[in-house]
């Protein structure tokens, strides 16, 4: 997992983060992760799969044959 260092954070901001974390029952580090996650990956974001399903439903949906071919394949030869 990646790490980020934030330099020159005003002391007032750091205090506010610590207070906010305490109110939410989290560590300051966990609170910062939550804030960043919410900022860049909001719950209401449109996900590609959902957008495609919505688009397909506007046209009555689509039918796909998703049966898997069970025919055995020949093994690869590395000669």
Backbone as XML, in Angstrom:
<?xml version="1.0"?>
<chain id="A" units="angstrom">
  <residue number="1" name="UNK">
    <atom name="N" x="0.845" y="-1.169" z="0.000"/>
    <atom name="CA" x="0.000" y="0.000" z="0.000"/>
    <atom name="C" x="0.894" y="1.237" z="0.000"/>
  </residue>
  <residue number="2" name="UNK">
    <atom name="N" x="0.470" y="2.264" z="-0.665"/>
    <atom name="CA" x="1.255" y="3.488" z="-0.796"/>
    <atom name="C" x="1.211" y="4.329" z="0.474"/>
  </residue>
  <residue number="3" name="UNK">
    <atom name="N" x="2.248" y="5.137" z="0.637"/>
    <atom name="CA" x="2.312" y="6.084" z="1.753"/>
    <atom name="C" x="2.457" y="7.490" z="1.193"/>
  </residue>
  <residue number="4" name="UNK">
    <atom name="N" x="1.901" y="8.459" z="1.913"/>
    <atom name="CA" x="1.978" y="9.860" z="1.508"/>
    <atom name="C" x="2.418" y="10.674" z="2.718"/>
  </residue>
  <residue number="5" name="UNK">
    <atom name="N" x="3.323" y="11.597" z="2.491"/>
    <atom name="CA" x="3.748" y="12.513" z="3.538"/>
    <atom name="C" x="3.243" y="13.899" z="3.186"/>
  </residue>
  <residue number="6" name="UNK">
    <atom name="N" x="2.591" y="14.552" z="4.118"/>
    <atom name="CA" x="2.086" y="15.910" z="3.888"/>
    <atom name="C" x="2.955" y="16.860" z="4.700"/>
  </residue>
  <residue number="7" name="UNK">
    <atom name="N" x="3.641" y="17.737" z="4.006"/>
    <atom name="CA" x="4.510" y="18.700" z="4.675"/>
    <atom name="C" x="3.806" y="20.045" z="4.794"/>
  </residue>
  <residue number="8" name="UNK">
    <atom name="N" x="4.262" y="20.824" z="5.742"/>
    <atom name="CA" x="3.781" y="22.199" z="5.944"/>
    <atom name="C" x="2.285" y="22.273" z="6.217"/>
  </residue>
  <residue number="9" name="UNK">
    <atom name="N" x="1.761" y="21.271" z="6.904"/>
    <atom name="CA" x="0.359" y="21.290" z="7.304"/>
    <atom name="C" x="0.222" y="22.251" z="8.483"/>
  </residue>
  <residue number="10" name="UNK">
    <atom name="N" x="-0.635" y="23.243" z="8.369"/>
    <atom name="CA" x="-0.792" y="24.187" z="9.488"/>
    <atom name="C" x="-1.211" y="23.462" z="10.770"/>
  </residue>
  <residue number="11" name="UNK">
    <atom name="N" x="-0.685" y="23.907" z="11.885"/>
    <atom name="CA" x="-0.984" y="23.296" z="13.180"/>
    <atom name="C" x="-2.488" y="23.315" z="13.458"/>
  </residue>
  <residue number="12" name="UNK">
    <atom name="N" x="-3.160" y="24.379" z="13.068"/>
    <atom name="CA" x="-4.609" y="24.482" z="13.276"/>
    <atom name="C" x="-5.351" y="23.384" z="12.512"/>
  </residue>
  <residue number="13" name="UNK">
    <atom name="N" x="-4.906" y="23.099" z="11.300"/>
    <atom name="CA" x="-5.523" y="22.032" z="10.500"/>
    <atom name="C" x="-5.281" y="20.675" z="11.147"/>
  </residue>
  <residue number="14" name="UNK">
    <atom name="N" x="-4.071" y="20.456" z="11.632"/>
    <atom name="CA" x="-3.750" y="19.194" z="12.292"/>
    <atom name="C" x="-4.611" y="18.998" z="13.541"/>
  </residue>
  <residue number="15" name="UNK">
    <atom name="N" x="-4.776" y="20.063" z="14.322"/>
    <atom name="CA" x="-5.636" y="19.986" z="15.516"/>
    <atom name="C" x="-7.071" y="19.657" z="15.127"/>
  </residue>
  <residue number="16" name="UNK">
    <atom name="N" x="-7.555" y="20.306" z="14.068"/>
    <atom name="CA" x="-8.930" y="20.055" z="13.615"/>
    <atom name="C" x="-9.098" y="18.607" z="13.157"/>
  </residue>
  <residue number="17" name="UNK">
    <atom name="N" x="-8.089" y="18.069" z="12.482"/>
    <atom name="CA" x="-8.137" y="16.664" z="12.055"/>
    <atom name="C" x="-8.170" y="15.729" z="13.259"/>
  </residue>
  <residue number="18" name="UNK">
    <atom name="N" x="-7.361" y="16.025" z="14.270"/>
    <atom name="CA" x="-7.335" y="15.204" z="15.472"/>
    <atom name="C" x="-8.683" y="15.236" z="16.188"/>
  </residue>
  <residue number="19" name="UNK">
    <atom name="N" x="-9.297" y="16.407" z="16.278"/>
    <atom name="CA" x="-10.611" y="16.521" z="16.922"/>
    <atom name="C" x="-11.680" y="15.772" z="16.136"/>
  </residue>
  <residue number="20" name="UNK">
    <atom name="N" x="-11.653" y="15.935" z="14.827"/>
    <atom name="CA" x="-12.626" y="15.248" z="13.975"/>
    <atom name="C" x="-12.477" y="13.731" z="14.110"/>
  </residue>
  <residue number="21" name="UNK">
    <atom name="N" x="-11.237" y="13.258" z="14.128"/>
    <atom name="CA" x="-10.975" y="11.826" z="14.278"/>
    <atom name="C" x="-11.506" y="11.318" z="15.616"/>
  </residue>
  <residue number="22" name="UNK">
    <atom name="N" x="-11.266" y="12.076" z="16.669"/>
    <atom name="CA" x="-11.739" y="11.670" z="17.994"/>
    <atom name="C" x="-13.259" y="11.600" z="18.038"/>
  </residue>
  <residue number="23" name="UNK">
    <atom name="N" x="-13.927" y="12.562" z="17.417"/>
    <atom name="CA" x="-15.401" y="12.556" z="17.387"/>
    <atom name="C" x="-15.939" y="11.335" z="16.650"/>
  </residue>
  <residue number="24" name="UNK">
    <atom name="N" x="-15.195" y="10.873" z="15.637"/>
    <atom name="CA" x="-15.637" y="9.721" z="14.833"/>
    <atom name="C" x="-15.114" y="8.397" z="15.378"/>
  </residue>
  <residue number="25" name="UNK">
    <atom name="N" x="-14.313" y="8.458" z="16.447"/>
    <atom name="CA" x="-13.787" y="7.234" z="17.041"/>
    <atom name="C" x="-12.692" y="6.587" z="16.222"/>
  </residue>
  <residue number="26" name="UNK">
    <atom name="N" x="-11.945" y="7.398" z="15.481"/>
    <atom name="CA" x="-10.863" y="6.883" z="14.643"/>
    <atom name="C" x="-9.549" y="7.557" z="15.016"/>
  </residue>
  <residue number="27" name="UNK">
    <atom name="N" x="-8.457" y="6.961" z="14.582"/>
    <atom name="CA" x="-7.162" y="7.616" z="14.737"/>
    <atom name="C" x="-7.084" y="8.750" z="13.719"/>
  </residue>
  <residue number="28" name="UNK">
    <atom name="N" x="-6.155" y="9.659" z="13.938"/>
    <atom name="CA" x="-5.983" y="10.766" z="12.995"/>
    <atom name="C" x="-5.636" y="10.226" z="11.612"/>
  </residue>
  <residue number="29" name="UNK">
    <atom name="N" x="-4.767" y="9.233" z="11.574"/>
    <atom name="CA" x="-4.376" y="8.641" z="10.293"/>
    <atom name="C" x="-5.573" y="8.003" z="9.584"/>
  </residue>
  <residue number="30" name="UNK">
    <atom name="N" x="-6.398" y="7.278" z="10.316"/>
    <atom name="CA" x="-7.591" y="6.656" z="9.729"/>
    <atom name="C" x="-8.567" y="7.721" z="9.230"/>
  </residue>
  <residue number="31" name="UNK">
    <atom name="N" x="-8.683" y="8.801" z="9.971"/>
    <atom name="CA" x="-9.585" y="9.885" z="9.562"/>
    <atom name="C" x="-9.098" y="10.539" z="8.267"/>
  </residue>
  <residue number="32" name="UNK">
    <atom name="N" x="-7.801" y="10.751" z="8.157"/>
    <atom name="CA" x="-7.241" y="11.334" z="6.929"/>
    <atom name="C" x="-7.488" y="10.395" z="5.748"/>
  </residue>
  <residue number="33" name="UNK">
    <atom name="N" x="-7.305" y="9.076" z="5.962"/>
    <atom name="CA" x="-7.587" y="8.111" z="4.883"/>
    <atom name="C" x="-9.047" y="8.197" z="4.459"/>
  </residue>
  <residue number="34" name="UNK">
    <atom name="N" x="-9.953" y="8.291" z="5.439"/>
    <atom name="CA" x="-11.394" y="8.372" z="5.145"/>
    <atom name="C" x="-11.720" y="9.639" z="4.354"/>
  </residue>
  <residue number="35" name="UNK">
    <atom name="N" x="-11.157" y="10.758" z="4.758"/>
    <atom name="CA" x="-11.400" y="12.026" z="4.059"/>
    <atom name="C" x="-10.917" y="11.937" z="2.613"/>
  </residue>
  <residue number="36" name="UNK">
    <atom name="N" x="-9.714" y="11.420" z="2.423"/>
    <atom name="CA" x="-9.167" y="11.307" z="1.070"/>
    <atom name="C" x="-9.988" y="10.344" z="0.219"/>
  </residue>
  <residue number="37" name="UNK">
    <atom name="N" x="-10.357" y="9.206" z="0.792"/>
    <atom name="CA" x="-11.151" y="8.214" z="0.060"/>
    <atom name="C" x="-12.504" y="8.802" z="-0.362"/>
  </residue>
  <residue number="38" name="UNK">
    <atom name="N" x="-13.163" y="9.495" z="0.548"/>
    <atom name="CA" x="-14.455" y="10.109" z="0.232"/>
    <atom name="C" x="-14.317" y="11.193" z="-0.836"/>
  </residue>
  <residue number="39" name="UNK">
    <atom name="N" x="-13.179" y="11.884" z="-0.836"/>
    <atom name="CA" x="-12.975" y="12.967" z="-1.799"/>
    <atom name="C" x="-12.749" y="12.443" z="-3.218"/>
  </residue>
  <residue number="40" name="UNK">
    <atom name="N" x="-12.015" y="11.359" z="-3.348"/>
    <atom name="CA" x="-11.674" y="10.897" z="-4.698"/>
    <atom name="C" x="-12.528" y="9.734" z="-5.179"/>
  </residue>
  <residue number="41" name="UNK">
    <atom name="N" x="-13.252" y="9.071" z="-4.261"/>
    <atom name="CA" x="-14.123" y="7.965" z="-4.658"/>
    <atom name="C" x="-15.463" y="8.075" z="-3.954"/>
  </residue>
  <residue number="42" name="UNK">
    <atom name="N" x="-16.248" y="9.108" z="-4.293"/>
    <atom name="CA" x="-17.532" y="9.286" z="-3.611"/>
    <atom name="C" x="-18.508" y="8.151" z="-3.920"/>
  </residue>
  <residue number="43" name="UNK">
    <atom name="N" x="-19.382" y="7.863" z="-2.975"/>
    <atom name="CA" x="-20.368" y="6.791" z="-3.134"/>
    <atom name="C" x="-21.284" y="7.015" z="-4.329"/>
  </residue>
  <residue number="44" name="UNK">
    <atom name="N" x="-21.595" y="8.271" z="-4.617"/>
    <atom name="CA" x="-22.555" y="8.555" z="-5.694"/>
    <atom name="C" x="-21.921" y="8.568" z="-7.081"/>
  </residue>
  <residue number="45" name="UNK">
    <atom name="N" x="-20.653" y="8.174" z="-7.181"/>
    <atom name="CA" x="-19.999" y="8.182" z="-8.493"/>
    <atom name="C" x="-20.667" y="7.159" z="-9.417"/>
  </residue>
  <residue number="46" name="UNK">
    <atom name="N" x="-20.626" y="7.434" z="-10.698"/>
    <atom name="CA" x="-21.203" y="6.522" z="-11.685"/>
    <atom name="C" x="-20.146" y="5.474" z="-12.010"/>
  </residue>
  <residue number="47" name="UNK">
    <atom name="N" x="-20.502" y="4.220" z="-11.847"/>
    <atom name="CA" x="-19.585" y="3.127" z="-12.147"/>
    <atom name="C" x="-19.852" y="2.662" z="-13.575"/>
  </residue>
  <residue number="48" name="UNK">
    <atom name="N" x="-18.822" y="2.255" z="-14.278"/>
    <atom name="CA" x="-18.925" y="1.910" z="-15.695"/>
    <atom name="C" x="-19.964" y="0.818" z="-15.931"/>
  </residue>
  <residue number="49" name="UNK">
    <atom name="N" x="-19.918" y="-0.237" z="-15.146"/>
    <atom name="CA" x="-20.870" y="-1.336" z="-15.330"/>
    <atom name="C" x="-22.313" y="-0.882" z="-15.150"/>
  </residue>
  <residue number="50" name="UNK">
    <atom name="N" x="-22.543" y="-0.057" z="-14.152"/>
    <atom name="CA" x="-23.893" y="0.458" z="-13.910"/>
    <atom name="C" x="-24.349" y="1.357" z="-15.046"/>
  </residue>
  <residue number="51" name="UNK">
    <atom name="N" x="-23.433" y="2.176" z="-15.556"/>
    <atom name="CA" x="-23.776" y="3.068" z="-16.667"/>
    <atom name="C" x="-24.123" y="2.261" z="-17.918"/>
  </residue>
  <residue number="52" name="UNK">
    <atom name="N" x="-23.374" y="1.204" z="-18.191"/>
    <atom name="CA" x="-23.660" y="0.375" z="-19.362"/>
    <atom name="C" x="-24.986" y="-0.364" z="-19.210"/>
  </residue>
  <residue number="53" name="UNK">
    <atom name="N" x="-25.259" y="-0.877" z="-18.013"/>
    <atom name="CA" x="-26.532" y="-1.565" z="-17.781"/>
    <atom name="C" x="-27.698" y="-0.607" z="-17.945"/>
  </residue>
  <residue number="54" name="UNK">
    <atom name="N" x="-27.545" y="0.618" z="-17.473"/>
    <atom name="CA" x="-28.588" y="1.621" z="-17.614"/>
    <atom name="C" x="-28.834" y="1.953" z="-19.082"/>
  </residue>
  <residue number="55" name="UNK">
    <atom name="N" x="-27.753" y="2.093" z="-19.826"/>
    <atom name="CA" x="-27.862" y="2.392" z="-21.258"/>
    <atom name="C" x="-28.570" y="1.254" z="-21.988"/>
  </residue>
  <residue number="56" name="UNK">
    <atom name="N" x="-28.185" y="0.012" z="-21.686"/>
    <atom name="CA" x="-28.804" y="-1.143" z="-22.345"/>
    <atom name="C" x="-30.283" y="-1.239" z="-22.008"/>
  </residue>
  <residue number="57" name="UNK">
    <atom name="N" x="-30.652" y="-0.903" z="-20.756"/>
    <atom name="CA" x="-32.062" y="-1.009" z="-20.374"/>
    <atom name="C" x="-32.926" y="0.013" z="-21.108"/>
  </residue>
  <residue number="58" name="UNK">
    <atom name="N" x="-32.338" y="1.120" z="-21.522"/>
    <atom name="CA" x="-33.085" y="2.127" z="-22.287"/>
    <atom name="C" x="-33.518" y="1.585" z="-23.646"/>
  </residue>
  <residue number="59" name="UNK">
    <atom name="N" x="-32.784" y="0.586" z="-24.141"/>
    <atom name="CA" x="-33.093" y="0.001" z="-25.446"/>
    <atom name="C" x="-33.713" y="-1.378" z="-25.307"/>
  </residue>
  <residue number="60" name="UNK">
    <atom name="N" x="-34.239" y="-1.687" z="-24.145"/>
    <atom name="CA" x="-34.915" y="-2.964" z="-23.939"/>
    <atom name="C" x="-33.979" y="-4.083" z="-23.537"/>
  </residue>
  <residue number="61" name="UNK">
    <atom name="N" x="-32.753" y="-3.779" z="-23.239"/>
    <atom name="CA" x="-31.801" y="-4.802" z="-22.818"/>
    <atom name="C" x="-31.209" y="-5.542" z="-24.001"/>
  </residue>
  <residue number="62" name="UNK">
    <atom name="N" x="-30.332" y="-6.452" z="-23.699"/>
    <atom name="CA" x="-29.709" y="-7.277" z="-24.738"/>
    <atom name="C" x="-29.649" y="-8.713" z="-24.250"/>
  </residue>
  <residue number="63" name="UNK">
    <atom name="N" x="-29.639" y="-9.635" z="-25.168"/>
    <atom name="CA" x="-29.521" y="-11.050" z="-24.846"/>
    <atom name="C" x="-28.155" y="-11.534" z="-25.305"/>
  </residue>
  <residue number="64" name="UNK">
    <atom name="N" x="-27.429" y="-12.139" z="-24.395"/>
    <atom name="CA" x="-26.117" y="-12.678" z="-24.714"/>
    <atom name="C" x="-26.105" y="-14.174" z="-24.461"/>
  </residue>
  <residue number="65" name="UNK">
    <atom name="N" x="-25.466" y="-14.910" z="-25.348"/>
    <atom name="CA" x="-25.259" y="-16.329" z="-25.127"/>
    <atom name="C" x="-23.932" y="-16.460" z="-24.378"/>
  </residue>
  <residue number="66" name="UNK">
    <atom name="N" x="-24.005" y="-16.759" z="-23.105"/>
    <atom name="CA" x="-22.798" y="-16.821" z="-22.296"/>
    <atom name="C" x="-22.461" y="-18.247" z="-21.880"/>
  </residue>
  <residue number="67" name="UNK">
    <atom name="N" x="-22.927" y="-19.226" z="-22.660"/>
    <atom name="CA" x="-22.574" y="-20.606" z="-22.355"/>
    <atom name="C" x="-21.107" y="-20.819" z="-22.686"/>
  </residue>
  <residue number="68" name="UNK">
    <atom name="N" x="-20.446" y="-21.541" z="-21.828"/>
    <atom name="CA" x="-19.015" y="-21.761" z="-21.980"/>
    <atom name="C" x="-18.759" y="-22.974" z="-22.855"/>
  </residue>
  <residue number="69" name="UNK">
    <atom name="N" x="-17.792" y="-22.841" z="-23.760"/>
    <atom name="CA" x="-17.393" y="-23.952" z="-24.624"/>
    <atom name="C" x="-16.620" y="-24.955" z="-23.774"/>
  </residue>
  <residue number="70" name="UNK">
    <atom name="N" x="-17.128" y="-26.150" z="-23.641"/>
    <atom name="CA" x="-16.519" y="-27.173" z="-22.796"/>
    <atom name="C" x="-15.566" y="-28.090" z="-23.575"/>
  </residue>
  <residue number="71" name="UNK">
    <atom name="N" x="-15.307" y="-27.792" z="-24.855"/>
    <atom name="CA" x="-14.420" y="-28.612" z="-25.669"/>
    <atom name="C" x="-13.005" y="-28.568" z="-25.093"/>
  </residue>
  <residue number="72" name="UNK">
    <atom name="N" x="-12.393" y="-29.743" z="-24.853"/>
    <atom name="CA" x="-11.032" y="-29.739" z="-24.326"/>
    <atom name="C" x="-10.056" y="-29.119" z="-25.331"/>
  </residue>
  <residue number="73" name="UNK">
    <atom name="N" x="-9.072" y="-28.456" z="-24.830"/>
    <atom name="CA" x="-8.054" y="-27.857" z="-25.707"/>
    <atom name="C" x="-6.781" y="-28.679" z="-25.642"/>
  </residue>
  <residue number="74" name="UNK">
    <atom name="N" x="-5.981" y="-28.570" z="-26.692"/>
    <atom name="CA" x="-4.676" y="-29.251" z="-26.699"/>
    <atom name="C" x="-3.709" y="-28.436" z="-25.857"/>
  </residue>
  <residue number="75" name="UNK">
    <atom name="N" x="-2.875" y="-29.116" z="-25.077"/>
    <atom name="CA" x="-1.904" y="-28.379" z="-24.264"/>
    <atom name="C" x="-0.861" y="-27.696" z="-25.157"/>
  </residue>
  <residue number="76" name="UNK">
    <atom name="N" x="-0.314" y="-26.610" z="-24.661"/>
    <atom name="CA" x="0.725" y="-25.895" z="-25.396"/>
    <atom name="C" x="1.993" y="-26.733" z="-25.431"/>
  </residue>
  <residue number="77" name="UNK">
    <atom name="N" x="2.705" y="-26.650" z="-26.548"/>
    <atom name="CA" x="3.980" y="-27.388" z="-26.700"/>
    <atom name="C" x="5.100" y="-26.380" z="-26.862"/>
  </residue>
  <residue number="78" name="UNK">
    <atom name="N" x="6.092" y="-26.509" z="-26.051"/>
    <atom name="CA" x="7.216" y="-25.601" z="-26.078"/>
    <atom name="C" x="8.471" y="-26.344" z="-26.538"/>
  </residue>
  <residue number="79" name="UNK">
    <atom name="N" x="8.493" y="-26.686" z="-27.810"/>
    <atom name="CA" x="9.639" y="-27.441" z="-28.360"/>
    <atom name="C" x="10.376" y="-26.614" z="-29.367"/>
  </residue>
</chain>
